[in-house]
Amino acid sequence: MENLKPKVIFFAPILEYPPAGGPQMSVTNAVKALSEVSQLHIITTVPESRLGPEAQAFFKSKSHALVFAPSSTFNSNHPLGDRILRKVRRLISPLLALADVRFTVEYARKYQIEIFWVDRVLEYTFYVFQQLRRKEPRAYVIGDTCSVYSRFVLRELPLIKNPIRRWWVEQRGRKKIQEEKELTEFANVVTAVSELDAEYFRSIAPRPQTIKLFSNVVDLLDYKTHVPAPASLQKPYVLLMGVFGHKNSPMDRAAKWLVEEIMPLVLSEVPDARLYIVGKNSDRTLAHYQSPSVVVTGRVPSMLPYLQGASATLVPLMYESGTRFKILESGAAAIPCISTTLGAEGIRVTDKENIIIADNTVDFARAIVDIFKNPEAAKSLGQNLHTLVKDQYSIETQKRDADTVLQFLHGTGKSARDPGAEMNSP
């Protein structure tokens, strides 16, 4: 039966296990789903030394091969050297993409693989997509999106005061809009993480039928393990989890709003309440918020004990796009969640049934206080969110989505295999 599955190259610019945040979790679960419906070959630009033995063992167990692209060697183990090389990588990314695509095409020809699944195509790998489409016009090329990336970029504009940064963000947003149009024109399939994103891509696609769902999901089995809580963990607390690291990032802006404006209102009614800010780089950019009522941990070995012991998770995002794993993880653990409208975008939640939506400081603080003061209602909210996630956002959903994409490619036949004809014209 394994030999009857289609062969797929999954080109991965992000690869990490255990996953440290939403992007890494997205890739891990995509690999799990694709491994069930295809003969999966992973080609990654992540350096072999950075991936580590545990991650390599995991991804090898889920694929026929784990292979490192040429650009994966363009890195440094020294922090300063790595920062410099990251900037150089951005400058020469078209050249690195060309080398990676040559390698990938040779690999595909050697193993007779005709399907290329390019992950994070608008965020990291657009040049790879372009070069691959030009070199293999009759291959099946799937552009996997994590969001409507132009929305992610442009939604920051109302929050920017610096005119130079504002101009730069506007230019970047326009560039992403053009890339989105090119992607929908020349990819055989473009995947979207939610129906909301899919509607946008269909609206700009010459062939709307090529836009398919590849939903963000969680693997419920990952949340059944009980991990002992650190001895220092003090209840009651609410949890802000994510990846941090830059003052202008969505998560850092969310933390600033939460600590400076929302939590003082909460503490006036629940003096023993605490906020835990947990995740990669939180200690680098948010350590100044550390106090008896605010705990900043940085990256932790496992998010589970912090998640399982929380009174609620918080998603106070003011700009983003795609779907938030924070809400899905909260549901997987049956923990109630409080979010802004934008934070819950793309997920089929219902306010006051399986989530609490709050879009201003007073309402968000009131929602947190209500969670602390009404534990039975909070428990019901968490259970309802768990039911939603189990029914609509489990790994089984993503397996079905992946199978739908591959069946669509199989059904299009040879006549639909060259959307890149114009791209290849001189």
C-alpha positions, 0 to 999 in steps of 0.5 A, a space after each residue: 500500500 505504501 508504494 501506491 502513495 504519491 511521492 512528495 518533496 516537502 521543502 521546509 525552511 522551518 523544522 524543529 522538534 519539539 516545536 517551540 511555537 506556532 510556526 514550528 508546530 505547524 510544520 511538525 503537524 504538516 509532516 505528521 499529516 503528509 506522512 500518512 498520505 504520501 511517500 514523504 521526502 523532506 528537504 530543509 534549509 535548517 542546518 543539521 547541527 541546529 536540528 539536533 539528534 532528537 529532531 532528526 530522529 523524529 523527522 526521519 521516522 515520519 519520512 522516507 528521507 531527511 535531506 539538507 539543502 545546500 543553503 543549510 551549510 550557510 550558517 554559524 554556530 557563533 551568535 554574532 556570526 549567525 546574526 551577520 550571516 542571517 542578514 547576508 542570507 536575506 541579501 543573497 536569498 535569490 542565489 541561495 534559492 537557485 542552489 537549493 532548487 538545482 539540488 532539489 530538482 536533481 534529487 527529484 529526478 533521481 527518485 522520480 518525484 513530481 510533487 513539490 510541497 513548498 512550505 511557508 512560501 510567502 514568508 520564507 521560500 518565494 524565491 524557491 517557488 519561482 525558481 522551481 516553477 521555472 526549472 520544472 514547469 510540468 511538475 506539480 508545485 504546491 505553495 503552502 501559506 501560513 497566512 495572507 502575509 500581506 495582511 500580516 504586514 500591513 495590519 501593523 501600519 496603524 500602530 507605527 509612529 516612525 515615518 521611515 518604518 511606516 514607509 518600509 512596511 508599506 513597501 513590504 506589504 505591496 511586495 507581498 500582494 504582488 507575490 500573492 498574485 504571482 503565487 495564485 497564478 503559477 502554483 498548481 495548488 495554493 493551500 490556506 490555513 483557514 476558509 477566511 484566508 482561502 476566500 482571499 486567495 480565491 478572489 485573486 486567483 485566475 483558477 479559484 479551484 486551485 485554492 485548497 485548505 490545509 488547516 492549522 491543527 493540533 495533535 490531541 495526543 500531545 496534550 494528554 501527557 501530564 508534565 509535572 509543574 515547576 516548583 516555582 509555578 504559583 497559581 492562580 495565573 493566566 498565560 501568554 505563550 508564544 514566540 517573542 523577540 522584537 519590540 514591533 512583533 505582534 507578541 511583544 506588542 500584545 505583552 506590552 498592552 497586557 502588562 501595562 494596561 490590562 493587568 493593573 485593572 485585574 490586580 485591583 480586583 484579584 490581588 494574588 493573580 499572576 501573569 506568566 509570559 512563556 516562550 522563546 525570547 520572552 526573557 530577551 525583550 520582556 525581562 524588564 516586566 518581571 515582578 511579583 505579579 508578572 513572571 517572564 520565563 523565556 523558552 521552557 523545555 515544555 509548555 504543557 505544565 504552564 498550559 495545563 495549570 493556567 486559569 486561562 490563556 490569553 491572545 491579546 493580538 492587535 495585528 496578525 493573520 492566519 490562525 493562532 495555535 494558542 487558541 487551538 492548544 488551549 482547546 486541546 488542553 481544555 483551558 479557557 481562552 480570552 482573545 481579541 476578535 483579530 486573535 481568533 480570526 479564521 477559527 470557528 469559535 463563538 463568543 461566550 460559548 467556547 471563547 471570550 472575545 474582548 477588544 479593549 482594555 476594560 473588557 479584556 481585564 473584566 474577562 480575566 477577572 471573571 475567569 478567576 472568580 467563576 471557575 465553573 463557568 471557566 471550566 465549561 468554556 474550556 470544555 466547549 473549546 476542547 470539543 470544537 478543537 477535537 471535532 474540527 482542528 485535530 490532526 485527522 482534519 489535516 490528513 483529510 486536507 492533505 489527501 484532498 490536495 493530492 487527489 486534486 492533483 491526480 485528477 487534473 492530469 497532464 493538461 493542467 500541469 503547466 501553469 508556469 508557461 508564462 513564467 518561463 517565457 523570455 
